[in-house]
Amino acid sequence: MDPNAPSCSRGLFFLSHDERATAELGRAIGAQLWPGSVIGFFGELGAGKTCFARGVAQGLGVDSGVASPSFTLLLEYQGRLPIYHLDAWMSARGEAFLSSGGADWLRGDGVSMVEWAQRVERYLPRPYLAVHLQHRVASERGIGLSIAQREGPAGSEGPCTQAARQAWERVLASLPAIQGLTAVPAPAPTPASGCGPNSMPVEGSV
């Protein structure tokens, strides 16, 4: 077993019926974050990554000015904690930035949000919160939340890694009911499941 390979815990799955509900879920998570927490967003164009990130920032006290950093690579905001918002759409540029020292701020004193995380996933420190967003119908979006962590034998976590995983578990366990957000059954595990879009419920499964 590769000790550097990522895996995802079984997570939570929702249908969001509008942008407000998507942002409100992000806000509920953002209100509970701590220095060094990392969120990776997975999903195609228009799936709602920036909308969710905007909600996270609102939960950290940033009420305006949050936009996709596609053309600037990295945007910074100051809320309750510093927020670093990276867009890895241009994967070569994102990888060059992270591999040359940019990954250090992922372990720093703020909250890091990484859009198009699938393109730079190997640089993300585990555990992190993996947020999978998927187009459904009309304004609906499928949202999956899971904790991405390293594969390894039971009990192999260091104390800091274990503490971070437990903190993410508490975040997921304490999410409130949100109007316009419907919890749905988790998909059955498959060999392709994990931290990518295949871990989302498929169309018609809910």
C-alpha positions as CSV (number, residue, x, y, z in Angstrom):
1,M,0.0,0.0,0.0
2,D,1.4,3.4,-1.0
3,P,1.6,5.5,2.2
4,N,1.3,8.7,0.1
5,A,-1.9,7.7,-1.6
6,P,-5.0,9.6,-0.7
7,S,-8.2,8.1,0.5
8,C,-11.5,9.6,1.6
9,S,-13.6,8.7,4.6
10,R,-17.3,8.0,3.9
11,G,-18.8,11.4,3.9
12,L,-22.0,13.4,3.7
13,F,-24.0,13.9,0.5
14,F,-26.6,16.6,-0.2
15,L,-28.7,18.1,-3.0
16,S,-28.6,21.9,-3.0
17,H,-31.6,23.4,-4.6
18,D,-30.2,26.9,-5.1
19,E,-27.0,29.0,-4.7
20,R,-28.1,30.3,-1.3
21,A,-28.2,26.9,0.2
22,T,-24.8,26.0,-1.3
23,A,-23.3,29.2,0.2
24,E,-25.0,28.6,3.5
25,L,-23.4,25.2,3.8
26,G,-20.1,26.8,3.1
27,R,-20.8,29.4,5.8
28,A,-21.6,26.8,8.4
29,I,-18.3,25.1,7.7
30,G,-16.3,28.4,7.6
31,A,-17.5,29.4,11.0
32,Q,-15.8,26.3,12.5
33,L,-12.4,26.5,10.8
34,W,-9.0,26.8,12.5
35,P,-5.5,27.9,11.4
36,G,-4.0,25.4,8.9
37,S,-7.3,24.0,7.7
38,V,-7.5,23.2,4.0
39,I,-10.5,22.7,1.7
40,G,-10.2,21.2,-1.7
41,F,-13.0,21.8,-4.3
42,F,-13.6,19.2,-7.0
43,G,-16.0,19.9,-9.9
44,E,-16.4,21.1,-13.4
45,L,-17.0,24.6,-14.6
46,G,-20.1,26.1,-13.1
47,A,-20.5,23.4,-10.5
48,G,-20.6,25.9,-7.7
49,K,-17.0,25.9,-6.4
50,T,-16.7,29.6,-6.0
51,C,-20.2,29.9,-4.6
52,F,-19.3,27.4,-1.9
53,A,-15.9,29.2,-1.3
54,R,-17.8,32.5,-0.9
55,G,-19.9,30.9,1.8
56,V,-16.8,29.6,3.6
57,A,-15.3,33.1,3.5
58,Q,-18.6,34.6,4.9
59,G,-18.4,32.1,7.8
60,L,-14.9,33.5,8.5
61,G,-16.2,37.1,8.5
62,V,-15.5,38.2,4.9
63,D,-18.8,39.4,3.5
64,S,-17.8,40.7,0.0
65,G,-15.2,40.7,-2.7
66,V,-14.8,36.9,-2.9
67,A,-14.4,35.9,-6.6
68,S,-12.8,33.1,-8.6
69,P,-9.0,33.7,-8.7
70,S,-8.7,32.0,-12.1
71,F,-6.6,34.7,-13.7
72,T,-4.7,35.8,-10.6
73,L,-3.9,32.3,-9.3
74,L,-4.2,33.3,-5.6
75,L,-6.4,35.8,-3.8
76,E,-6.0,36.6,-0.1
77,Y,-8.8,37.9,2.3
78,Q,-8.6,38.9,5.9
79,G,-11.4,37.6,8.1
80,R,-11.3,36.0,11.6
81,L,-8.3,34.1,10.0
82,P,-6.3,34.9,6.9
83,I,-7.9,33.2,3.8
84,Y,-5.8,32.0,0.9
85,H,-8.0,31.2,-2.2
86,L,-6.1,29.3,-5.0
87,D,-7.4,28.4,-8.4
88,A,-5.6,25.5,-10.1
89,W,-7.6,25.6,-13.3
90,M,-4.3,26.2,-15.1
91,S,-2.7,23.2,-13.6
92,A,0.9,23.8,-14.7
93,R,0.9,27.2,-13.2
94,G,-0.6,25.9,-9.9
95,E,1.8,23.0,-9.7
96,A,4.8,25.4,-10.3
97,F,3.6,27.7,-7.6
98,L,3.0,24.9,-5.0
99,S,6.1,22.9,-5.8
100,S,8.4,26.0,-5.5
101,G,7.3,26.8,-1.9
102,G,3.8,27.9,-2.3
103,A,2.5,24.8,-0.6
104,D,4.0,26.2,2.7
105,W,1.0,28.5,3.2
106,L,-1.3,25.4,3.1
107,R,0.2,24.5,6.5
108,G,0.3,28.1,7.8
109,D,-1.7,30.4,10.0
110,G,-4.8,30.7,7.8
111,V,-7.5,28.8,5.9
112,S,-6.7,27.6,2.4
113,M,-9.3,27.0,-0.3
114,V,-8.2,25.3,-3.5
115,E,-10.5,25.2,-6.5
116,W,-9.8,22.5,-9.1
117,A,-8.1,20.5,-6.4
118,Q,-8.0,17.4,-8.6
119,R,-5.2,19.1,-10.6
120,V,-2.9,19.7,-7.7
121,E,-4.2,17.0,-5.3
122,R,-0.8,15.6,-4.5
123,Y,0.4,18.9,-3.0
124,L,-2.5,19.2,-0.5
125,P,-1.6,18.3,3.1
126,R,-3.8,15.6,4.6
127,P,-6.2,15.5,6.2
128,Y,-8.2,18.1,4.3
129,L,-11.9,18.6,3.6
130,A,-12.8,17.4,0.1
131,V,-15.8,19.1,-1.4
132,H,-17.2,17.5,-4.5
133,L,-19.8,19.6,-6.5
134,Q,-21.7,18.2,-9.5
135,H,-24.3,19.6,-11.8
136,R,-27.7,18.0,-11.4
137,V,-30.8,19.6,-13.1
138,A,-31.6,23.3,-13.4
139,S,-30.2,25.0,-10.4
140,E,-29.6,21.8,-8.4
141,R,-26.1,20.8,-7.4
142,G,-24.9,17.6,-5.8
143,I,-22.5,18.2,-2.9
144,G,-20.3,15.6,-1.3
145,L,-18.2,16.3,1.8
146,S,-15.5,13.9,2.9
147,I,-12.2,13.9,4.8
148,A,-9.2,13.2,2.5
149,Q,-6.4,11.4,4.3
150,R,-3.4,9.2,3.7
151,E,-3.7,5.5,3.2
152,G,-1.9,3.6,5.9
153,P,-2.3,0.9,8.6
154,A,-4.6,1.5,11.5
155,G,-3.0,3.6,14.3
156,S,-0.3,5.0,11.9
157,E,-1.5,8.6,12.2
158,G,0.8,11.1,14.1
159,P,-0.9,13.1,16.8
160,C,-1.2,16.3,14.7
161,T,-2.8,14.4,11.8
162,Q,-5.2,12.6,14.2
163,A,-6.2,15.8,15.8
164,A,-6.9,17.5,12.5
165,R,-9.0,14.5,11.3
166,Q,-11.0,14.5,14.5
167,A,-11.5,18.3,14.1
168,W,-12.9,17.7,10.6
169,E,-15.1,14.9,11.9
170,R,-16.6,17.3,14.5
171,V,-17.3,19.9,11.8
172,L,-19.2,17.4,9.7
173,A,-21.1,16.1,12.7
174,S,-22.3,19.5,13.7
175,L,-23.6,20.9,10.5
176,P,-27.1,22.4,10.9
177,A,-30.2,21.8,8.9
178,I,-30.3,24.3,6.0
179,Q,-33.3,25.3,4.0
180,G,-32.9,24.2,0.4
181,L,-30.4,21.5,1.2
182,T,-31.5,17.9,1.3
183,A,-29.4,15.1,2.7
184,V,-29.2,12.1,0.4
185,P,-27.9,8.5,0.9
186,A,-24.2,7.9,0.3
187,P,-23.3,6.1,-2.9
188,A,-22.2,2.5,-2.7
189,P,-18.4,2.3,-2.7
190,T,-16.7,1.3,-5.9
191,P,-13.1,0.7,-6.9
192,A,-13.1,4.1,-8.6
193,S,-14.5,5.9,-5.6
194,G,-12.3,8.0,-3.3
195,C,-11.6,11.7,-3.5
196,G,-12.7,12.3,-7.1
197,P,-16.1,12.9,-8.7
198,N,-16.9,9.2,-8.8
199,S,-17.5,9.4,-5.0
200,M,-20.6,11.5,-5.8
201,P,-24.1,10.1,-6.0
202,V,-24.9,9.5,-9.7
203,E,-27.9,10.9,-11.5
204,G,-31.1,9.1,-10.6
205,S,-29.6,7.4,-7.5
206,V,-31.5,9.6,-5.1
